[in-house]
Amino acid sequence: MVGTESEKKGPGSKPESGDRKKKKTITIKVPHISFGRKQAVDERPEKKIRVEKIETDVKTISIQKDIIKKPTQEKQTTGKVTRIKLAPIIQTVNDPVEITQSELAKTLGTDKESRDLNYSKKFIKKFSLSRKADIEDYSYEKHGSLVDVELPPDYEKVREYWADPGRALVYIALNVKSRLKEYLLFEPTLSPFEYELLERLHEDLRDVLILNDEEIGIDRKYLLLSKVLALLKYYGINIEQRSLFKLEYFLIRNYIGWGRINALMIDPWIEDVSCDGDNIPIFLFHRKEQNIKTNIKFETEALISLAITLAQRSGKHISSANPLIDATLPGGSRLQLTFGTEVTSRGTSFTIRKFREQPFTPIDLLELKTFNADMLAYFWLAIENNRSLVFIGGTASGKTTSLNAVSLFVPPLAKVISIEDTRELTLFHDNWIASITRDSIAEGGTSVDMFKLLKAAMRQRPEYILVGEVRGIEAQTLFQAMNTGHTTFSTMHAGSVDAAIHRLENEPLNVPRNMLQALNILSIQKQIQMGVDRVRRCEEIVEIAGIDPATGNIMVNTVFEYDPLSDTYRYTGRSQVLGDISTLNGWSREVLLEEMERRKLVLNSIKNQDLRDYINFTKIIQAYYIDKQRVLDNIDNLIRIAT
């Protein structure tokens, strides 16, 4: 790659002695860019930039008081395509001149008017794809960091980590004025030349990812980078590899990723991303820091553009006429989106609850101390023996996470149907129908809600029905399913057993009290403060023991309870569910306890051998159902079972 003279000499080099007072290469601080050129333009009056000499890889523009000498142009016509070759002009000037950023772009030929004169967008489609060998993938280990960090004043770094190694660096920093931690994201910094080149590429690549290219199965990243290399060749530009990697980062981020929130979407520590309106910092729910403010905010037009993009990628339409949508993003993340000021006075807003491609397993919850091994062995036996359970708790208490984790205990051949508003559950199970609700596609069309899906599921003879959350009339059908012998797992918002029963019996759920007896287990989830961290714990596991004939009240039995002082769980020694399972299988109490111990041994061995991946975990559990002794014989080397 060929760089500029200043790049070759390095930033610390000095000019030749004869020109020391005459020559000076400037550095222009360029604003952070977003999805497109329009959104990057600052509407405030442009400040003048003092320019003595500008050096780029394309050409050298010399500027005197009122004279701007543009590069000479040499036209070469081949067939129907006219190429314009830029011949460099190198001239040292003595008298500097002031120029605006837009004038600089026009001088360099990177403004829209110059591009329209010098370039035909149709030409780019004539380029053949580059060989994959010509496209070098960026590697942090090989190429080093692309990020230059300058911590703002009044901030103290607490810790740092890479959201995207080498390209997106996160600082958790303390704001010394507010005494609050903030999430500071740093991305590659662009030079003036790199910025103008990126803007030109943005315009010329806008329609590159055409349908025909995607239809033939070409990887979108490979297609995009191939077109970038073709454009650079057409421009006649050779740039350093580091600059090319920077351009690639922003182009992939904006065209294939999620724009300025892309780093947040790939940061594994982030659970929720929330934008409350125009010019308001993005807020996150961070696994370690909990709620935290970022250094990212959007202008009105940029936020509207992002909202439209999010809606379109979800297969939905949002507008002033339809300003509120719930959707699922590609990859499974849940999206709630409002448009403009129609329903939210502070402007367009969105909340993204990120979907984990690798769901939490019981082993993860064991390590996080959400449950202990006794509780998980209890769930395992209960699920195998068709006991229904519901996880209850507040927002972000871990209800759905726990539901997904214990569902991995389902026997291997059992038929499972899951019903959700937005896809959250992930199982490694062949005999599984994953269904989601759907709004009406056209006005007057038919929507498919959870009630309809649950009614349809009942006709498919499932053994296990998983309902993401009970919140409406579908609760009656769910409890009908329990009472007709279907094992059901679900979640609902409630702070206690009494609150859950009260909610089930009243509007809008209206489940008759006598039907509640079919529910076997309630697990109450809590999010609690422990030192500087917020953690998720199971407050108690309770069994529904029936209805008191004298009072008509629901009778409950606490099986496990949490001790906040020692951060441990206590088994009360009383379990109607385990007693019924023992009777059903013809086990004595000793045999039941031995089986519990064997299952605890398997769970702890999986944990100790770090086989927490949900696929490996499920394979071992399924193998236990098929050949228990084989699993126990390989208890010290369970990878043999998983592979």
Buried (B, 14 or more C-beta within 10 A) or exposed (E): EEBBEBBEEEEEEEBEEEEEEEBEBBEBEBEEBBBBBEBBBEEEEEEEBEBBBBBBBBBBBBBEEEEBBBBEEEEEEEEEEEBBEBEEEEEEBEEBBEBEBEBBBBBBBBBEEBBEEBBBBEBBBEBEBBEEEEBBEBEEEEBEBBBEEEEEEEBEEEEEEBBBEBBBBBBBBBBEEEEEBBBBBBBBBBBBBBBBBBBBBBBBBEEBBEEEBEEEEBEEBEBBBBBBBBBBEBBEBEBBEBBBBBBBBBBBBBBBBBBBBBBBBBBEBBBBBBBBBBEBBBBBBBEEBBEBBBBBBBBBBBBBBBBBBBBEBBEBEBEEEEBEBBBBBEEBBBBBBBBBBBEBEEBBBBBBBBBBEEBBBBBBBBEBBBBBBBBBBBBBBBBBBBBBBBBBBEEBBBBBBBBBBBBBBBBBEBBBBBBBBBBBBBBBBEBBBBBBBBEEEEEEEEEBBBBBBBEBBBEEEBBBBBBBBBBEBBBBBBBBBBBEEBBBBBBBBBBBBEBBBEBBBEEEBEBEEEBBBBBBBBBBBBBBEEEEEBBBBBBBBBBBBEBEEEEEEBBBBBBBBBEEEEEEBBBEEEBBBBEBBBEEEEBEEEEBEEBBEBBBBBBBBBBEBEBBBBEBBBBBBBBBBEEBEEBEEBBEEBEEBBE
